[in-house]
Amino acid sequence: MKPAPPAFADPLAQLTEIRAIMERSSRFLSLSGLSGVGAGLVALAGAAAAHLYLQSHYPAGYVGLLDGSRAERLAALPFLLLLASSMAGAAVLVAWYFTRRRMQQQGSTQPLWNSLTRRLLVALALPLGVGGLFCLRLYLGADAGLVVPGLLVFYGLALLNASKYTFTEIRWLGLTQTVLGLVAMLNPAGGLVFFGLGFGLGHIGYGLLMYARYERPGAAAAPAA
């Protein structure tokens, strides 16, 4: 009697495997949760530096800047732009370091700068660039109190736009930033607090969640779709 031919694999299992392969080929899945923690710490440090600077130059600190004249806001602009650039640069370096380390731990031979990385960065860059120019115009006009809410909203939209190229959990961080920005519009005087909540604690919470879910020993190797 001839042996029975091997049974076909479960079609559902095959579809799941194909879907996972397609996801790995179309999404950047080496982003480290520790990058989010590092970016959050950088944001908290930046918020503290801004608070100390404004307290030393304006009697009412951040509120004094909002209520000040256009000339006063222009005087503070070089420091704020330098601070923002330093924070962005530090966050990028932290993300590069931890992501590169995770790729090495995964045994990946692909370069960090590849087509997936470029698509991810382009998806982030367009909303961030437009949002940055929009918030600069608000700062120079009569609506400086909407700068932090605007930064949070545009950053949230950038994350939502980029979520299709990386972990789907990014969209929840994006929604959190967007909602915080909308709430911050109701309380412009608390801009630095909302900045720390969104860019600081939001990133730290997201990073810890991603680390626990995908990077700690025994965690899942790949995200769910």
Secondary structure, DSSP 8 states (H G I E B T S, - for coil): ----------HHHHHHHHHHHHHHHHS-----HHHHHHHHHHHHHHHHHHHHHHHHHSTTTHHHHHHS-HHHHHHHHHHHHHHHHHHHHHHHHHHHHHHHHHHHHHT--S-SSSHHHHHHHHHHHHHHHHHHHHHHHHHHTT-GGGHHHHHHHHHHHHHHHHGGGS-TTHHHHHHHHHHHHHHHTT-GGGHHHHHIIIIIIIHHHHHHHHIIIIISTT--SS---
